[in-house]
Amino acid sequence: MLRALLLQVLYGRRSERLLMEEMDYNLLFRWFVGLEMDGAAVWDVTVFTKNRERLLAGEIAQKFLQAVVEQARGAGLLSDEHFTVDGTLIEAWANRRSFVEKKDPPERGTGARGRKLLRDTHESKTDPEARLFRRSRAAESRPSYLGHVITENRNGLVVAASVTQSSTKAEREAALAMLPQISDGRRRVTLGADKGYQEREFLEALRGQRVVPHVAEYAVVSKHWPNTLRAEEREDPGYEQSQKKRKRVEQVFSWIKHVAGLRQTKLRGRRRVDWMFRLAASALNLLRMARLLPATAG
């Protein structure tokens, strides 16, 4: 099943039904999964979908990503010191018109000073965990989740990935949650990021784990948009290099969205979207490793 789901991600098949149809006649797919060339397909679409839930319950996607990362580390493809973090919006399988008022909204909201926000008072009938969110004032609010990755700077391989509900703080919170996968708090590492991570509390948390923040700074500083990097961090020899490596994260998001098909997810619920996002990150790592390993061996 894991091999079949990898095929779905690598070849951008929109649904399990299309994947099962192609499995009937595509000899490459049948060989990769381990089916006989002239045998019947092993899965019914409904059975395949239900069995996928077993993989989700066992957190197979996270274990698979960890195994791929360890294989890349053993082959000498990973940097152990320099990393980059970023997040991207993933459209949910829900419609704006599906949002209705909650039956039992909380008495105190999640906004500043307990102010009730839209996510406190409304939820989608089709995907209650999706939130209406926009990345900028010029953009349209859409039902969405946020996908997050940490990549290493040598070859742009994903070393950590996760999906959260959409919010303005989600990127920084997810970065801190993924931090143990790159830092044990004893050795020095660097973490590049865009201006969205320029927040005092976040930078202090990084420093507490011996992570040097290589976060982009605002060109125009104001009361609401301050730069809080220390002089030694701004003048660090690797700071400029970390900023140049940030584009590798955008390449990761572009592949996951347009090749793996996660620009708009077909799954409902954060756990399912998170599972598929990690699987897509693993698939991208495998593709890059296939190109890098022959050169490394030589």
C-alpha positions in Angstrom: 0.0 0.0 0.0 2.8 2.4 0.8 4.3 1.8 -2.6 1.0 2.4 -4.3 0.5 5.6 -2.4 4.0 6.7 -3.4 3.0 6.1 -7.0 -0.1 8.3 -6.5 2.2 11.1 -5.2 5.0 10.7 -7.7 2.7 10.6 -10.8 0.1 13.1 -9.4 -2.9 10.9 -9.6 -5.9 12.8 -8.2 -7.7 10.0 -6.5 -7.4 6.4 -5.4 -10.0 5.4 -8.0 -7.8 6.7 -10.9 -4.8 5.0 -9.3 -6.6 1.6 -9.1 -7.8 1.9 -12.7 -4.3 2.5 -13.9 -3.0 -0.3 -11.8 -5.0 -2.7 -14.0 -3.1 -2.0 -17.1 0.1 -0.1 -16.3 2.9 -2.7 -16.1 5.3 -0.2 -14.5 2.9 0.4 -11.6 2.2 -3.3 -11.2 5.9 -4.2 -11.1 6.7 -1.4 -8.6 3.9 -2.5 -6.2 4.7 -6.2 -6.6 1.7 -7.4 -8.5 1.7 -10.2 -11.1 1.8 -8.8 -14.7 -1.3 -10.8 -15.7 -3.1 -11.0 -12.3 -6.1 -9.1 -11.2 -5.7 -5.9 -9.2 -5.3 -6.6 -5.5 -7.4 -3.7 -4.1 -10.9 -2.5 -4.5 -11.1 1.3 -4.2 -13.1 1.2 -1.1 -10.9 -1.4 0.6 -7.8 0.6 -0.4 -9.2 3.8 1.1 -10.1 2.0 4.4 -6.7 0.4 4.7 -5.1 3.8 4.2 -6.6 4.7 7.6 -4.6 1.9 9.2 -1.4 3.4 7.8 -2.5 6.8 9.2 -3.2 5.3 12.6 0.3 3.8 12.7 2.0 7.1 11.7 3.7 5.3 8.8 4.3 8.6 6.9 6.3 10.1 9.7 8.3 6.8 10.2 8.9 6.6 6.5 10.1 10.2 6.3 12.5 9.5 9.2 13.8 6.4 7.5 14.4 8.3 4.2 16.2 11.1 6.1 18.4 8.6 7.9 19.3 6.9 4.5 20.3 10.3 3.1 22.4 11.1 6.2 24.2 7.8 5.9 25.0 8.6 2.3 26.5 11.9 3.3 23.8 14.0 1.5 22.7 16.1 4.5 24.1 19.1 6.2 24.1 18.8 10.0 24.6 22.5 10.7 22.6 24.7 8.3 18.8 24.5 7.8 15.9 26.6 6.5 12.2 26.7 7.6 9.1 27.9 5.8 5.4 27.4 5.5 2.8 27.4 2.7 -0.9 27.5 2.4 -2.7 24.3 1.3 -6.3 24.7 0.2 -8.8 22.5 2.1 -11.4 20.3 0.4 -14.2 22.7 1.6 -16.1 25.7 0.2 -16.5 29.2 1.7 -20.2 28.7 1.7 -19.9 25.6 3.9 -19.0 27.7 6.9 -21.9 28.1 9.4 -22.2 29.3 12.9 -21.1 26.9 15.7 -23.8 25.6 17.9 -21.7 26.1 21.1 -19.1 28.9 20.4 -16.6 29.6 23.3 -17.3 32.4 25.7 -13.8 33.7 25.2 -12.2 34.0 21.8 -8.7 33.3 20.6 -8.0 36.8 19.5 -6.3 39.6 21.4 -7.8 40.2 24.9 -10.2 37.3 24.3 -11.8 38.8 21.1 -13.8 36.3 19.2 -12.5 35.6 15.7 -14.2 33.9 12.8 -12.6 30.6 13.7 -14.2 30.8 17.1 -17.8 31.4 15.9 -17.9 29.5 12.5 -16.8 26.2 11.1 -17.1 24.3 7.9 -19.8 21.6 7.6 -17.6 19.5 5.3 -14.2 19.9 7.1 -14.5 21.4 10.6 -10.8 21.7 11.1 -10.2 23.9 8.0 -10.0 27.6 8.6 -10.6 30.6 6.5 -7.2 32.2 6.1 -5.3 34.6 3.9 -1.5 35.1 3.7 -1.8 38.8 2.9 -4.4 41.6 3.0 -4.6 41.6 -0.8 -5.4 37.9 -1.0 -8.8 36.2 -0.7 -9.6 34.2 2.5 -9.9 30.5 1.7 -10.5 27.3 3.7 -7.0 26.1 4.2 -4.3 24.4 6.3 -0.6 25.4 6.5 2.1 23.0 5.5 5.6 23.4 7.1 9.0 22.0 6.3 12.6 22.3 7.5 15.2 21.6 4.7 18.9 21.2 5.0 21.0 23.7 3.0 23.4 21.3 1.2 21.0 19.6 -1.2 17.6 21.0 -0.1 16.3 17.7 1.3 13.4 17.8 3.7 14.3 16.8 7.2 11.0 17.6 9.0 7.5 18.3 7.8 4.1 18.9 9.4 0.6 20.4 8.7 -1.2 22.7 11.1 -4.5 24.6 11.2 -4.1 28.1 9.6 -3.2 31.0 11.8 -0.8 33.9 11.9 1.3 32.2 14.6 1.2 28.7 13.1 4.5 29.0 11.1 6.6 30.0 14.2 4.8 27.4 16.4 5.4 24.6 13.9 9.1 25.6 13.5 9.6 25.3 17.3 7.7 22.0 17.3 10.0 20.6 14.6 13.2 22.0 16.1 14.1 18.8 18.1 14.5 17.0 14.7 17.5 19.2 13.8 18.9 20.3 17.2 19.6 18.6 20.5 20.3 21.9 22.2 24.0 21.1 22.6 25.5 21.8 19.2 25.3 25.0 17.2 23.1 25.0 14.1 21.7 27.8 11.9 18.1 28.3 10.7 17.2 30.5 7.8 13.7 32.0 7.5 11.8 34.8 5.9 10.5 38.0 7.6 7.4 36.2 8.9 9.6 34.6 11.6 11.0 38.0 12.7 9.5 37.9 16.2 11.3 38.4 19.5 9.8 35.4 21.4 10.5 33.0 18.5 14.1 34.2 18.2 14.7 33.8 21.9 13.4 30.3 21.8 15.8 29.5 19.0 18.7 30.9 20.9 17.7 28.8 23.9 18.3 25.7 21.8 21.7 27.0 20.5 20.1 27.7 17.1 21.5 30.8 15.4 18.6 32.7 13.7 19.3 33.7 10.1 16.0 35.4 9.7 15.4 38.0 7.0 15.0 41.6 8.3 12.5 44.4 7.4 13.9 47.0 5.1 11.7 49.6 6.9 11.6 49.3 10.6 8.6 50.4 12.6 6.9 49.9 16.0 4.9 47.0 14.6 7.6 45.5 12.4 10.9 45.6 14.4 14.1 43.8 13.6 15.4 41.9 16.6 18.5 40.1 15.4 21.6 40.6 17.3 24.6 42.2 15.6 26.7 39.0 15.8 23.8 37.1 14.1 23.4 39.7 11.4 27.1 39.7 10.7 27.5 35.9 10.9 29.5 34.7 7.9 26.8 32.2 7.0 23.9 34.7 7.2 24.0 35.8 3.5 24.4 32.2 2.4 21.4 31.1 4.4 19.3 33.8 2.7 20.4 32.6 -0.7 19.4 29.0 0.2 15.9 30.0 1.1 14.7 29.5 -2.5 15.2 25.7 -2.1 12.2 25.6 0.2 10.0 27.3 -2.4 11.1 24.5 -4.9 9.9 21.9 -2.3 6.5 23.6 -2.0 6.1 24.0 -5.8 6.7 20.2 -6.3 4.4 19.2 -3.5 1.6 21.4 -4.8 1.9 20.9 -8.5 3.3 17.4 -9.0 2.1 15.7 -5.8 -1.3 17.4 -6.1 -1.5 19.1 -2.8 -2.3 22.6 -4.0 -5.8 21.7 -2.9 -5.9 18.6 -0.8 -8.6 15.9 -1.5 -8.5 14.8 2.1 -10.5 16.2 5.0 -9.1 16.6 8.5 -5.7 17.9 9.6 -4.3 14.4 10.5 -5.1 13.1 7.0 -3.6 16.2 5.3 -0.6 16.0 7.5 -0.1 12.3 6.6 -0.2 13.0 2.9 2.0 16.1 3.2 4.8 14.0 5.0 4.5 11.3 2.3 4.9 13.8 -0.4 8.0 15.2 1.3 9.4 11.7 1.5 8.7 11.1 -2.2 10.5 14.3 -3.2 13.5 13.3 -1.0 13.7 10.0 -2.8 13.6 11.7 -6.2 16.5 14.0 -5.3 18.5 11.2 -3.7 18.2 9.2 -6.9 19.9 12.0 -8.8 22.5 12.7 -6.1 23.6 9.2 -5.1 25.3 8.2 -8.4 27.4 11.4 -8.4 28.2 10.8 -4.7 29.3 7.2 -5.4 31.5 8.4 -8.2 
